[in-house]
Amino acid sequence: MSKRRLMIIHPMDPRGGKVGGIETHVRLLLERCPEDFSVCLVGVDGNGDLQPGRPVRLTSGGHEYDFLPVLHYPEEKMHEAATSIRDSLTFRFLLAMLRHILAIRRLAGRGPVSADVQRFEFSIIPRLAGVPLLQQIHGEGKKGEKMDSLISKHWGIYEAGEKMAMQLAARAICVTPARVEQMARKYPRHAHKLEFMSVSVDTGVFRPAPFDTSDGKLKIVFAGRFDAFKDPPLMFSTLARLRDMLNGQLEFHYIGRSATDRFPEFGAIEDITIFHGFQDRRGVARILRQVHAGILTSYFEGLPCYMMEVLASGRPLGVIRLPQFQITLPDYAPLMVEGVSGFMEERDEDDREGTARRMARGFAQLWRDIQSGQYDPRRIAGRARPYSIDVQLPRLFERHRQIQDGAKLPEGNVITQMRESGAL
């Protein structure tokens, strides 16, 4: 009997160093597929050494998979947002997939197959290839919010893609309950397709470790791109004020490749910043064991993979308060618990200086509490346990089996709760 087939569609080169929650999710799918599945990825050649439209066999985490590059796109260009549609990776990737739609059809094979799609714009591709799809819905913010991506300038195009994806998808998974509610209200005819399932964290790699406070320096980490919606100026201003409070006993560890020279606020902390560049999961885990806390100052988020990895490593966070950080659904522990997994601070956009000072004071207190033994790495790691790959990936692959078999899918628990409460 032939294996089931999972086709993943995302503009990345799995051999490269593109960092982010979606890229982590894709790599987990490649490495952790069950025995009854074979996996293929439609993506981008970042090195320029492969022929577009011709699949190659690669190995990741001991698992073989097929990689079909449809476009050459330099690795270094993937780390910053485009300034025009013609130059955007999303647009060029979509056109390239249309050019190579026959190769994508061949890649799908003849057995049971479904696609895992990370962006609305690409939902048309599996349907053109005759493949049913599961649409992943991440946090993209709202119209008018700060972001580097072209979504902010071309919101109408984004919404058209969103509507098309909801119509074409057999199932849609949102990374936060709030996103489920938003999409259910917006597309009531398709609400039965929606389910909540956050990003997953590899708790076999990210494990709690004792704090090392021997050198007296507080070490704070951030991983990812410095997109506008992450509010890097607030992050850097917070760290600059914290440095003063701690008499210079501070290090900032950055995992990623985003440029920092476009932020004047970064100059105040450049000399205490340690640049780690791209790291694979094990490299990130090694760095997290060496630091004391994470920082997150975003205007909006889904459930950041970086945040899950910090918590799973037994490290607390200081964050700007977002509603999804306090999930209270059945089987999901609240992520941010004051005094257990870190602290949250309210954003005051009219007083950014005051927000930075309050965040800095929160980290100063957090450091005193870590030094006095009030934070337990194992207890912190427990916050992330419901989101482990051992819990969530089997559910995701089961959804793909159901899609492939044409089974009627059960409604997600968020939709059920909303209906019972009369919200839908």
N, C-alpha and C positions, 0 to 999 in steps of 0.2 A: 504494500500500500504506500502511495506517495505521501510525502510529508505535506503538511499545510505550509502555506507561503505567507510571510509578512513582508510587505513592501513599505519601506520608510521613505518619505519624501522630505528632504530638507537641504538647503544650499550650504553644505559644509563638506570639507574633505576630512574623512575620518582619520587620515594619517597626519593631519595638521594640528595646529594649536589654537583653533577657534574656541573661545571660552564662553560659557554661559549655561544657564539652566537647561535650555532646550538641547544644547549640544551634549550635556551630561546625560539627559534623558535618552537621546539617540544612542549614545555609546553603551548605556546600560541595556537597551533593547538588543543591540548587536551581541553583547557579551553574555546576556542572561536568558536567551531564548530557551524554551523547554525542548525536550527531545523530539516532540512531534511537529516542530516548526523548523523551516529553513528561512533565513532572513536575507533580504537584499536592500540596498540603499541607493536611491537615485540622488546624486549630489553633484559636487563641484570639484574639479581638479585644481588644487591650489598651487601645485608644483610645476605644472606645465609638462609633465612627463607621460601623460596618458592620452589616449585618443578618444575624443568625445563620441559617445554612441557605442563604444565597445566595452562590455563589462569585463572586470578582472576579479580574481578570487583573492580575498584578503583574510587575515586572521586577527582577531582581537579577543583577549582574555581566554585563549584556548578554543574559541569558536570560529569556524569559517563562515564567511558571508560573501555575497556577490555585491560588488560596487560598480555602479554605472555612472561614470561622469558624463555630463551632457554639456559642460562648459569649462573653459579655462578661465580662472579668475584668481589673480595673485593673492597669496595668503595674507600679505601685509594690508591689502585693501579691505579685507573682511573685518578688520578690527575697528573701523570707524564708519560712521553713518554717511550715506551718500548725500550729495547736494542737489541732484536732479534725478528725475525718473529714469531717463535714458542711461544714466550711470549707475543706477541702483542694482544691487545684486538680485533683489527680488524680481525686478522687471526682466533682467537679462536671463535669469534662471528660468522664469516662466516661458519666455520665447524659446530658449534652448530645449526645454522639455517638449514644446509643441513640435519643434524641428525633429526631435528624436522619439516621437510618440510610438513609432513602430518598434523601436528597440525597447521601449518601456513595456509594450505589450508582450514582446518575447520574454523579457525579464520576469514578467508575472508568472509565466508557466501555465500549465493546464490543470493543476490540482486546485483544491480549495485555496483561495487567496483573498486577502483584504489589505488595505493600505492604512498606514498610520501617518496622518498629515498634520503638520505643526502650524501651518499658516493658512488663513482663509483663502488667500489668492491662488493657492495651488490645488484647491479641491476639484477643479474641473479636470485636472490631469488624470487621476485614477478613473474617473467616470469615462473619459475618452478612451482609456485603455481597457474598459470593461471590468474594472475592479471596484467593488464596494469599499467605502471608506469610513474610518473612524476619525472624526475631527477633534484634535486637541485644541482647547481654547485657553490661551494664556492671558495674563493681565496686560492690556494695551493702554490703559488710561482712558480719559474722556476727551472729547473735543475741547480744545483750548488749553489743555494741560501742557506743562513743559515736557518736551521730548526732542531728541535729536533726529529721530527718524522722519521720513517724508510723510508719515501718516498725518502729522499735525498740519501739513500744508495741503494734503489731498484727502481730507476726511471722507469726502463723498465716494471716492474710489474704494477706500477701506470698508465703508458701510455696504457698498454693493457686493464686495467680496464676502463679507460676513453673511449677508442675506443669501447669496448663492450657496455658500458652504452649508448653511442650516437646511436648505432645501435638498442638497445633494447627499448629505451625510446620512449613514444608517444609524450612527450614534455620535454623540458629542460629549466630550469629557472636559469639565472646567476645573481649573486648579484651585478655586476657592468657592465656598458656598455662596458668597456675595455675587460672584460671576454667574453662577447657576440662576440665582434669583433674577439678576438683570436680564439674562438671555431669555428666561422663561416669560418674563413680562413683555419683552420686546417681540418674541416669536411664539405666541401661545399655541399656534398650530403644531409647532415642533417641540413643545416642552417635554413630551414623552421621551424624546431622544437624549435629554440632558442628564448628566450624572456628575457628582463631585468626586474627584480623585486628585489629590495633590501630586506635586513632584515627589519622587522617591529618593531616598538616601541609602547608600551602601553602608550599612552598619557593620559589615565585616571589615571594611577598610577604615571607616571613621569610627574610632572607639575612644572612650574616655581615658584620659591619662592624668596623673597628678599634676598640679601646678608647680612650676619651678619659679620661685620668687627670690632666688639666692642673690641675683645681682642688683636687686632693688629697683629695676626698671619695669614699668608697665608696658606691655607689648600688645598693640591693637592691630587687628588685621581687617583687610577688605579684599574681596576677590570679585572680578568682573570688569565690565567696561564702565568708564566714567561718562555715561550718558547723562543728558540734561535732567531726565526725570529722577536720577539718583541724587540730585542736588549736591554735586561735588563741592561747590563753594561752602555750603553749610558744614559738610564733613571736614573740610580742611580748616575752616574757622574754628570749629569745635576742638580739633586737635591742637591748634595753635594756642588756644586759651588753656587747654589742659596741660600743655607743656609748661606754661608759666606757673600753673598751680602746683605742678610736681617738680618745680625747680630743674626742669630739663630732663628728668628721669622718665623719658618716654621714647618709644620706638613705634613707627608706623610701618607695617608690613603690607606691601601691595602685591597681589597675585594677579597678573594680567598684563596687557600690552597697550592700554590706552595712553595717548599722549596727555601729559599734564601741563604742558607749557601754555595752553589756552586759558588756564585758570590762574589769575594773579594771586589768589589766596594760597595757592600751593607753595609759593616762594617761602612762606613763613615756616614750612615744615619739611622742605626739601632735604635739609641736612640730616634729619632724623628718619628719613624714609629709606626702607630697604626694598629694592625692586627684585621680585622673584621671577618676573616674566611668566610665560606659560608653564603650567605644571599639569601633569596628569593627576588622576585621583589620588594615587599614592603619594605623589609629591605634595599635593595640597594637604593631605592628612598629616604628613610629616611636619609641615609648617604649623598647622593648627595645634599640634601637640607642644610646640615651642612657644606659643603666644598665650595671652591670658583672656582676651575678649575680642568680640567682633563689633563692628559699627555699621549702622544702616540709617540713612537719612532721606530715603526716597519719598517722592510725592505720591507714588502709587507703586504697587507690586502685585504679583500673584503670590505664590508662596516660594520665596527665593531658594533655589537649590543651595546657594552659598550659606544661607541662614540655617538650613537643615544640617549641613555638614558641620558648621560651627557648634550647634547644639549637640549633635551626635558625638562630637569630640570632647564633650564635657566642658565647653566654654560658653560663658554667658555673653549676652549682647546688650548694647545700648542702642535703642531704636527710636525713631519718630513713630508715634502711635498710628497704626493702621488697623482697621477692624478685623482683617483676616488673621491677625496675630493672636486672637482670642477665641479660636474655634471651640465650640462646646457641643458639637454633634456627638451622637453615640459613637463609641469606638475611636474618637479622636480627642486626645488630650489638649488642653489649652497650651499653646506654644510659649507665650511670654507670660510668666508668672513673676510678679515683683518679689525680689529677694530669693527666688529659686533659679530662674534662668536669665536674670538680668533686670533691666529697667526700661520703661517707656517714657518718653517726653512728648508733650504737645508742641506742635509747630505753631508759631505766631509769625505769619508772613509780614505783619506790620512791624515786628520787632525781631528781625533776624539775629541781631547782636545778642538780644536777650535769650533767644532760643539756643544759640551757640554756648552762652555762658551756663545755662541750665543743663545742657547736655554734658558740658565739661565737668560741672559739679557732680553730675550723676556718675561719670566715669571715675572721678576722684574718690567718691564714696565706694563705688564698686571695687576699686583697687584696695582700699582699706579693708573691706569685707573679705576679699580673696586672701589677703595677707593674714587676716585673723582666723581663717579657716571656716568662714560662714558659708562658703559656696562649695558644694560637693559635686565633683565632675560626674559621678555616676548618676546622681539625682538629676542633673541637668540633661544628661544623655537620654534619660527616660522620657523627656518631653518629645524627642524625635522618634521614639520607637514605633508609634503607630504609622509612621510614614516610611518605614524601612522597605527595601526592595523585596524582602521575604514576605511582607504583608501585601504589598500593592501590585507587584508585577504579575503574580498569578491571577489576580482579578483582571488585569488589563488583557492578558493573553486569553483568558476565558471569554472576555467580551469579543475578541477577534474570532474565536471559535464559533460563537453564537452568530456573529455577522456572516461568517462563511457558510454556516449551515442554514441560514435564513430563519433562525429561531426568533420568536417574539421576545424582545428584550425586556427584562424587568425595569421598572422605573427606579431611578436613583432615590436614595433616602431623603435628599433635600427636597425633591419635588413632592414626595409623599408627605413630608412634614408641612410643606407650604399649602398643599391641598387640604390637609386635615385642619390647619389653622384658618382656612378661608382666604389665605393670601392669593391663591390662584383660583 
